[in-house]
Amino acid sequence: MPETYDLIIENGICALPWGLEETSIAVRDGRIVALGVPASAGAPTRIEARGLHVLPGLIDAHVHLRDPGDASVESIPTGTRAALLGGLTAVFDMPNTAPPVVDAERLAWKQAYIEGAAYCDMGIYVGATRENIPALANLEAGRGVCAIKVFAASSTGDLLIEDDATLARVMRAGRRRIAYHSEDEYRLRERRALFAAGEPYARHAEWRDPETAFLGTRRLMALARETGRPAHLVHVSTAEEFAYLGAFHDITTIEVLVNHLTQVAPDCYERLGAYAVMNPPLRDSRHVEAAWRAVRDGLVDSVGSDHAPHSRAAKARPWPETAAGLTGVQTLVPLMLDHVHHGRLSLMRLVDLLAAGPARVFGAVGKGRIAAGYDADFTLVDLGARRRIENAKMATPCGWTPFDGLTVTGWPVMTVLRGEVAMRDDEVLGAPRGRLVRFFS
């Protein structure tokens, strides 16, 4: 008798760990069980993927879903719907919510909430504070926790640890990789007096200049070496940092944002005004070119969106009071596919940066590869589809994207989550089915 499965995806070009190959994928009980099954194999659900590329479920390891917070801006249900529409099957959510996720009680609330409200799978960052350092080793081992997050410079929210002594205490409290927002808070404070309220939004990049980022990174790398604690630097953005970090890849992993690969100053500030303001800032072509060199050289481990929605009213404030942060969870994959179309990276490198890389950095169990035994998470993309990104199509309630009006080539047409179709042709299907991602601890 022929084998019977729950789902077979057939005739697609699959991004397997060893390369692109046209094959079939068989799924049972939410996991991949075989590749290249015969045509006689049976399944109640078959997906015809001819003309499409089948990627492992893509991951955005850096989002701010603002939950708890203001649901009129974003929430876990709306943000994870946006993720599915954008071709993602998992997102890792930052802790600077209101109130922040910094203790066992708030973590337990978020774990339970995700399991009933999320449309895709989720990982959780727990924020480090001066007060919770003794609890960090236990918190990092919690269900669904991808990492401890340290804000070494002020950004959105109240989480901040800026001094070396306290940073070293955090690094000695536990053993898993810590994620860092790396800018130097002392330099930010010193330079603030150089700028006046109401100045052009482009001044944001002058205030939070490359030296502010590079100084923060040098300090963190010295402490990581001293303590032996693995680090993950999020949103690395300067040529100086990329040149420096090659000597630290044994102790740190590196994320680059799609924004720092796509948007170039000063043009972005002239076109977008406040809708170009984020931390660290969008930078000029020298730094964008350095980021692409780091991608091509293999220095970069993952690419994220740093999806950080704000209301239009909060963005409309004059600089520097405008809210810093840009939306991106729904546009990350289309933008990266467009970069593939233009030859800036290969499709397999995209898979490494958005699937295998995040899984490797954080130790996500069963994620990041199309291989037997892994979760049956897939992102199906049409590399030839030409589409226009529009504010009106954003699922995030704040209703805007800095990429409004941009036409891209390459589009996610289906997401499959543990063997069930969760999004097809720009429509989210069914009820929330997201789960907490499991991590090696």
Residue pairs with C-beta under 8 A, 6 or more apart in sequence:
2 38
2 40
2 41
2 42
3 26
3 34
3 37
3 41
3 42
4 41
4 42
4 43
5 26
5 27
5 28
5 33
5 34
5 37
5 41
5 42
5 43
6 27
6 28
6 29
6 30
6 43
6 44
6 45
6 419
7 26
7 27
7 43
7 44
7 45
7 46
7 47
7 376
7 416
7 419
8 24
8 25
8 26
8 27
8 37
8 41
8 43
8 45
8 46
8 47
9 24
9 25
9 27
9 46
9 47
9 49
9 54
9 378
9 380
9 416
10 24
10 25
10 46
10 47
10 48
10 49
11 22
11 24
11 48
11 49
11 50
12 22
12 23
12 25
12 47
12 49
12 50
12 52
12 53
12 54
12 380
13 20
13 21
13 22
13 52
13 53
13 54
14 20
14 21
14 22
14 23
14 25
14 35
14 53
14 54
14 370
15 53
15 54
15 55
15 56
15 347
15 348
15 351
15 370
16 23
16 35
16 370
16 371
17 356
17 369
17 370
17 371
19 348
20 53
20 347
20 348
23 35
23 36
24 35
24 36
24 37
24 41
25 32
25 34
25 35
25 54
25 370
25 376
25 378
26 32
26 33
26 34
26 35
26 37
26 41
26 43
27 33
27 43
27 376
27 419
28 419
29 419
30 375
30 376
30 418
30 419
30 420
31 366
31 373
31 374
31 375
31 376
31 418
31 419
32 370
32 371
32 372
32 373
32 374
32 375
32 376
33 372
33 373
34 372
35 370
35 371
35 372
45 421
47 380
47 414
47 416
47 421
49 380
51 382
52 380
52 381
52 382
52 413
52 414
53 347
53 380
53 381
53 382
53 383
54 370
54 378
54 379
54 380
55 347
55 350
55 351
55 355
55 370
55 378
55 379
55 380
55 381
56 351
56 355
56 356
56 367
56 368
56 369
56 370
56 374
56 377
56 378
56 379
57 88
57 89
57 90
57 355
57 367
57 375
57 377
57 378
57 379
57 415
57 416
57 417
58 87
58 88
58 89
58 333
58 351
58 354
58 355
58 379
58 412
59 88
59 89
59 90
59 91
59 92
59 354
59 355
59 358
59 359
59 364
59 367
59 368
60 83
60 88
60 90
60 91
60 92
60 304
60 305
60 307
60 329
60 332
60 354
61 91
61 92
61 123
61 146
61 255
61 302
61 304
61 358
61 361
61 362
62 92
62 94
62 234
62 235
62 255
62 257
62 304
62 305
62 306
62 307
63 79
63 83
63 91
63 92
63 93
63 94
63 304
63 305
63 306
63 307
63 329
64 74
64 93
64 94
64 96
64 97
64 156
64 306
64 307
64 308
64 309
64 325
65 74
65 75
65 76
65 79
65 80
65 91
65 93
65 307
66 73
66 74
66 75
66 79
66 97
66 98
66 309
67 74
67 75
67 76
67 79
67 93
67 97
67 113
68 97
68 98
68 99
69 75
69 97
69 98
70 98
70 311
71 78
71 397
72 311
72 397
72 398
73 309
73 310
73 311
73 396
73 397
73 398
74 309
74 396
74 397
74 398
75 117
75 397
76 93
76 113
76 114
76 117
76 118
76 122
77 117
77 118
77 119
77 432
78 395
78 396
78 397
79 91
79 93
79 307
79 329
79 396
80 91
80 117
80 118
80 119
80 120
80 122
80 432
80 434
81 119
81 395
81 428
82 307
82 329
82 330
82 394
82 395
82 396
83 89
83 90
83 91
83 119
83 120
83 329
83 330
84 119
84 120
84 415
84 417
84 422
84 423
84 428
85 330
85 395
85 412
85 423
85 426
85 428
86 329
86 330
86 331
86 332
86 333
86 334
86 412
87 333
87 334
87 379
87 381
87 412
87 415
87 423
88 120
88 329
88 332
88 333
88 379
88 415
89 120
89 121
89 377
89 378
89 379
89 415
89 416
89 417
89 422
90 120
90 121
90 122
90 123
90 364
90 367
90 377
90 437
91 120
91 121
91 122
91 123
91 307
91 329
92 122
92 123
92 124
92 125
92 146
92 147
92 358
92 362
92 437
93 122
93 123
93 124
93 125
94 125
94 127
94 149
95 101
95 102
95 124
95 125
95 126
95 127
95 149
95 159
96 127
96 149
96 151
96 155
96 156
96 157
96 158
96 159
97 157
98 157
99 106
100 106
100 127
100 129
100 157
100 158
100 159
101 107
101 110
101 124
101 125
101 126
101 127
102 126
102 127
102 128
102 129
102 132
102 159
103 132
103 135
103 139
104 135
104 138
104 139
104 142
107 124
107 126
107 139
107 142
107 145
110 124
111 124
111 142
111 143
111 144
111 436
114 122
114 124
114 144
114 434
114 435
114 436
115 434
115 435
115 436
116 432
117 432
117 434
118 432
118 434
118 435
119 422
119 428
119 432
119 433
119 434
120 415
120 417
120 422
120 434
121 367
121 377
121 417
121 434
121 435
121 436
121 437
122 144
122 434
122 435
122 436
122 437
123 144
123 145
123 146
123 362
123 364
123 436
123 437
123 439
124 142
124 144
124 145
124 146
124 436
125 145
125 146
125 147
125 148
125 149
125 179
126 136
126 139
126 140
126 142
126 145
126 147
126 148
126 149
127 148
127 149
127 150
127 151
127 159
128 136
128 148
128 149
128 150
128 159
128 161
128 170
128 178
129 159
129 161
130 161
130 166
132 139
133 166
133 169
133 170
133 173
134 173
136 148
136 170
136 173
136 174
137 173
137 174
137 175
139 145
139 148
140 147
140 148
140 174
140 176
140 441
141 176
141 441
143 436
143 438
144 436
144 437
144 438
144 439
145 439
146 362
146 364
146 437
146 439
147 176
147 177
147 178
147 179
147 232
147 362
148 170
148 174
148 176
148 178
148 179
149 159
149 178
149 179
149 180
149 181
150 161
150 167
150 170
150 178
150 179
150 180
150 181
151 157
151 159
151 160
151 161
151 181
152 160
152 161
152 162
152 167
152 180
152 181
152 182
152 183
152 184
152 185
152 216
152 219
152 220
153 160
153 162
153 181
153 182
153 183
153 184
153 185
153 188
153 212
153 216
153 279
154 160
154 185
154 188
155 181
155 279
155 324
156 279
156 308
156 323
156 324
156 325
160 185
161 167
161 170
162 184
162 185
162 186
164 219
164 223
167 219
167 220
167 223
168 223
168 226
168 227
170 178
171 178
171 223
171 224
171 227
171 229
172 227
172 229
174 229
175 229
176 230
176 363
176 441
177 230
177 231
177 232
177 253
177 361
177 362
178 229
178 230
178 231
178 232
179 231
179 232
179 233
179 234
180 220
180 231
180 232
180 233
180 234
181 234
181 235
181 279
182 213
182 216
182 217
182 220
182 233
182 234
182 236
183 208
183 212
183 213
183 216
183 279
183 280
184 212
184 213
184 215
184 216
184 219
185 216
187 211
187 212
187 215
188 207
188 208
188 212
191 207
191 209
191 212
192 207
194 207
195 203
195 206
195 207
195 320
197 318
197 319
197 320
197 321
198 318
198 319
199 319
200 269
200 319
201 269
201 273
201 274
201 276
201 277
201 319
201 322
202 265
202 266
202 269
202 270
203 319
203 320
204 269
204 277
204 281
204 319
204 320
204 324
205 265
205 266
205 269
205 281
205 282
205 283
205 284
207 320
208 279
208 280
208 281
210 238
210 239
210 240
210 283
210 287
211 240
212 280
213 236
213 237
213 238
213 240
213 241
213 280
214 238
214 240
214 241
214 244
217 233
217 236
217 241
217 244
217 245
218 244
220 231
220 233
221 231
221 244
221 245
221 248
221 251
221 252
223 229
224 230
224 231
224 248
224 251
224 252
225 248
225 251
228 251
230 251
230 252
230 253
231 251
231 252
231 253
232 252
232 253
232 254
232 255
232 301
232 361
232 362
233 241
233 245
233 252
233 253
233 254
233 255
234 255
234 304
234 306
235 255
235 256
235 257
235 260
235 280
235 304
235 306
236 242
236 245
236 254
236 255
236 256
236 291
236 294
236 300
237 256
237 257
237 260
237 280
237 281
237 283
237 287
237 291
238 280
238 283
238 287
238 290
239 286
239 287
239 289
239 290
242 290
242 291
242 293
242 294
242 299
243 290
245 252
245 254
245 299
246 299
249 299
253 301
253 302
253 361
254 294
254 299
254 300
254 301
254 302
255 300
255 301
255 302
255 303
255 304
256 291
256 294
256 295
256 300
256 302
256 303
256 304
257 303
257 304
257 305
257 306
257 328
258 303
258 304
258 305
258 328
258 331
258 332
258 335
258 336
259 278
259 282
259 305
259 306
259 326
259 328
259 402
260 282
260 283
260 287
260 288
260 291
261 288
261 291
261 292
261 295
261 303
261 339
261 344
262 335
262 339
262 403
263 276
263 282
263 402
264 282
264 283
264 284
264 285
264 288
265 276
265 281
265 282
265 283
265 284
266 284
268 276
268 282
268 402
269 276
269 282
272 402
274 315
274 316
274 317
274 319
274 322
275 315
275 326
275 400
275 402
276 282
276 326
276 402
277 315
277 319
277 322
277 323
277 324
277 325
277 326
278 306
278 308
278 324
278 325
278 326
279 324
279 325
291 300
292 344
294 300
295 303
295 344
295 345
295 349
295 353
296 345
300 353
301 353
301 357
301 358
301 360
301 361
302 353
302 354
302 357
302 358
302 361
303 332
303 336
303 353
303 354
303 357
304 332
304 358
305 328
305 329
305 331
305 332
306 325
306 326
306 328
307 326
307 327
307 328
307 329
307 332
307 396
308 324
308 325
308 326
308 327
308 328
309 325
309 327
309 396
309 397
309 398
310 323
310 325
310 398
311 323
311 398
312 398
312 399
312 400
314 322
314 323
315 322
315 323
315 400
316 322
317 323
326 401
326 402
327 394
327 396
327 398
327 400
327 401
327 402
328 401
329 396
330 394
330 395
330 396
330 401
331 389
331 401
331 403
332 354
333 354
333 379
333 381
333 412
334 387
334 389
334 408
334 410
334 411
334 412
335 403
335 408
336 345
336 350
336 353
336 354
337 350
337 381
337 383
337 408
337 409
337 410
337 411
337 412
338 408
338 409
338 410
339 345
339 350
340 346
340 347
340 350
340 383
340 410
341 383
341 408
341 409
341 410
345 353
347 383
355 367
355 368
355 369
356 368
356 369
357 368
358 364
358 367
358 368
359 367
359 368
359 369
360 368
362 439
363 439
363 440
363 441
364 437
364 438
364 439
365 437
365 438
365 439
365 440
366 373
366 374
366 375
366 438
367 374
367 375
367 377
367 437
368 374
370 378
375 418
376 416
376 418
376 419
377 416
377 417
377 418
378 414
378 415
378 416
379 412
379 414
379 415
379 416
380 412
380 413
380 414
380 415
380 416
381 410
381 411
381 412
381 413
382 410
382 411
382 413
383 409
383 410
384 409
384 410
385 409
385 410
385 411
385 413
386 407
386 408
386 409
387 407
387 408
387 411
388 405
388 406
388 407
388 408
389 401
389 403
389 404
389 405
389 406
389 407
389 408
390 401
390 404
390 405
391 399
391 400
391 401
391 404
392 399
393 426
394 400
394 401
412 423
413 424
413 425
414 421
414 423
414 424
414 425
415 421
415 422
415 423
416 422
417 433
417 434
418 433
418 435
420 430
420 433
421 429
422 428
422 429
422 430
422 433
423 429
